[in-house]
Amino acid sequence: MTFISSLLHGIALAADMAWETWWALVLGFTLTGAVEEFVTERQMTRYLGDDGWREAGLGTLFGIASSSCSFSAAATAKTLFKKGASPVTSLGAFQFAATDLVVELGLVMWILLGWQFVAADFVGGLVAVAVLVLIYRRVPDSWFERAREHVRKLDGVTCAACGMDAPPEDDDTVTLETEGRTRYFCCSGCQCVYENRDHENHDESPSLTSRKAWERAASSSVKEWDMLWEDIAIGYVISGLIAALVPKTWWAALFGTGETGFFHVASNSVLAVIIGVVTFVCSVGNIPFALVLWQKGIAFGSVLAFIFADLIIPPLVNAYRNYYGDRIAATLFAAMFVASVVAGIVVHYLFSGLGLIPPQGVVSGTAPDDYTFVLNLLVTPVFLAQVTVSYGPERVKTLSTDLPGIAARKWRDLRRSVGLVTDACRIVASATTTDLGSEAWRAGTALRKAGKQIVLAVGLLGEALRGFADSLSRAGTKLREAYEALR
């Protein structure tokens, strides 16, 4: 198979994974947006002030019902911690569950890997939370109190909707002039959430029968998409390319496939966490890569260790350092590293004892092709409605007029991306056992750059096409109104 055919095969694999999981993502983000709207931050903080097992359990439940974006989860955990929640419940139970035990992650895992991995994710997540509780209870209280003071003294500008950092000089930061002042947002989705929020009563639980509340829930769903779509798409692209381009012998040498025993499982779990850290992909975006690792020979429990490592990727660790200082950032990194490895090992032997581990590389996704098509057909109008409610018909329509220019620019980006992928594959092919670590890092960086270019091209084209479709829909509505007026 030539390089070009392998490259096309990798892109096809990425597209296939995206198609298989589209309905699960829309459904998951819709549920997340609804829960985020109807469960307020004040209600959560009220129950998370202690570090007991009951409070840790509540923190886990609140996390499961909360955001799926690692950065948003970290920002919310910071806010809860700042307002008085204990580090056990906020930085441990809530933050972990809000990233790795949420509905959409489970749905995507169910589709790509099978129900055994979903069950293992839940059990392993509870084990990881328990490990974090035990570790954080042994950290001196003075460390966390200084970290709380550090958070309260932060002068940086944060997003008015989700609390993430939103530096005014950052190109991604969105500004809004309102009430005589400038407000900053980490993304346009958060701006929509803020604009749709009832600022006088947003701490009170809204009514389930309120149309405005459901519109705000739709905006919250779009906010999750806005923060996560790039990570998700990059995860698909990189996973497809790696599955198609990296030789199986390389994976066998890395994971020691065919081996058994505690050392094999433990070393695979440690290696999986390291891979999870250096890939820079978080939350739902790392599930496609987890599929590749499972098919290439990594141990069952180590797949979960890899997924759990999404909370200690370098950008998040840097955020911890900015929020809490160097010492607590290092504590969080070490605690989550240990919790991920321990959870992976425990889950592996527990499920092995129960006979629930499928044959190596075998997946058991549960949505047949016919169902996937029907479900995707059903959820796509829901997604389009959420986008229209959040951004407004006029903003969506404007995208359609930019389609030719976007297509030309992104075609150039795609051509550059092919060159980056070629460079990454050459690095992998030439890597030796003596320089494997540095070469793998270079390869991962090149692949991520390529994936980002491809994803930006596809994403912007998709936005423009959605805008074009909305314009056609509006034109049809106008024609119907004109027809009714003439009758």
C-alpha positions, 0 to 999 in steps of 0.5 A, a space after each residue: 500500500 503506497 503512502 498516499 493510499 495509506 493516508 486516504 485510508 486513515 482519513 476514511 477511518 477517521 470519517 467512519 468513526 465520526 459518522 458512527 458516533 455523531 448521534 451519540 455526541 449530539 445526544 450527549 451534549 444535549 443532555 449535558 446542556 440541559 442538566 447544566 441549565 437546570 442544576 445551578 452552581 450554588 446548589 452544588 457548592 452547598 453540598 460540597 464543603 466537607 471531605 467525607 465519602 458522602 460529599 465525595 459521592 455527591 461531587 461525583 454525581 454532580 460531575 457526571 451531570 456536568 460538563 464534558 470539556 476538561 478545561 471547563 470542568 477544571 474551571 468549574 472545579 476552581 470556582 467551587 473550590 474558590 467558593 468553599 468546596 473542599 479539595 476532595 470534592 471539587 478538585 478530586 471527585 467533581 473534576 474527574 467525574 465531570 470529564 471522564 464519567 459524563 454521558 457523551 463519553 460513555 456513549 462514544 465509548 459504547 459505539 466504538 469500543 463496546 459495553 465492557 469498556 463503558 462498564 470499566 470506565 464507570 468502575 475505574 472512575 469510581 476507583 480513581 475518585 477513591 484514590 484521589 480522595 485518599 491522596 488529597 486527605 493526606 495533603 497538608 491543609 495549609 497547602 490547599 489554603 494557600 492555593 485557595 488564597 492564590 485563586 482568590 487573588 487571581 487578576 486574570 480575566 476569566 470567561 463571564 460564562 464558564 470561568 475559564 481564562 479569557 485573556 483579552 490579547 488572545 485571538 480566541 477571546 470573544 468580547 461583548 460590550 454590555 451594561 457599560 463594560 466589556 465582558 470577555 468569553 473563551 469562545 463564541 458558545 460561551 458568549 451565546 450562553 451569557 446572552 441567553 442567561 437570566 442574570 437576575 435569577 440564574 442562581 435559582 432552578 429554572 422551570 422545566 416547562 420554561 421555553 427560555 430555559 430550554 433555549 438556554 440549555 440549547 446554548 449550553 449544548 452549543 457551548 460544549 461543542 464550541 469548546 470541544 469540537 476541535 479536540 474531538 475532530 483532531 482525535 478522530 483524524 490523528 487516530 485514523 492516520 496512526 491506525 493506517 500509517 504506523 506499522 503493527 510491529 512498532 506497536 508490538 515492540 511498544 506494548 509487548 503484545 502476547 505477554 501476561 502478568 502484573 508487570 505487563 499490565 502495570 507497565 502498559 498502564 504507566 505507558 498509556 498515561 504517558 501517551 495520554 499526556 503527550 497526545 494533548 487530546 482531552 475528553 471525548 476526543 481521546 476515545 478514537 485513539 483508545 480504540 487504536 491502542 486496544 486494536 494494537 495490543 495494549 492491555 484492557 485496563 491500560 485503555 482506561 488509564 489512557 482515557 483517564 490521563 486527559 486531565 493531566 495534559 500539559 495545557 491543563 497542568 499549566 492551568 492548574 499552575 496558574 490557578 493554584 500555584 506550582 506546588 498544588 499543580 504538581 500535587 494534582 498531576 502526581 495524584 491523577 497520574 497515580 489514580 489513572 494507573 491504579 484504576 487501570 490495573 484494578 479494572 483489568 484484574 477485576 474484569 478479568 476475574 469476572 470474564 468480561 474482557 473481550 479478546 484482544 483488539 475485538 470491539 462490540 459496538 452496539 449500533 448497527 449501520 441501519 440504526 446509525 443512519 436513522 439516529 444520525 438523521 434524527 439528531 441532525 435537525 436537533 443540532 441545527 436547531 440548537 445552533 440556530 437558537 444559539 447564534 441566531 439565523 442572521 449569523 448562521 446565514 452570514 457564514 454561507 456567503 463566506 463559503 468560497 473564500 473559506 474553501 480556497 484558504 482551507 484547501 491550501 491548509 489541507 495541502 500543507 497538512 499532507 506535508 506535515 503528515 509525511 514528516 511525522 510518518 518519516 519520523 516514526 519510520 526512522 525512530 530507533 530504540 535509543 531516540 524513541 521518546 524524542 522522535 515520538 514527541 516530534 511525530 505527535 507534534 507534527 501529526 497534531 498540527 496536521 490534524 488541526 489544519 484538516 479539522 479547521 478546514 472541515 469544521 469551517 466548511 461544515 459551518 458554512 454549509 450549515 449556514 447555507 442550509 439554514 438560508 435555504 430553509 429561511 427562503 422556503 419559509 418566506 415563500 410559504 408566507 408569501 403563498 399564504 398571503 396571496 391565497 
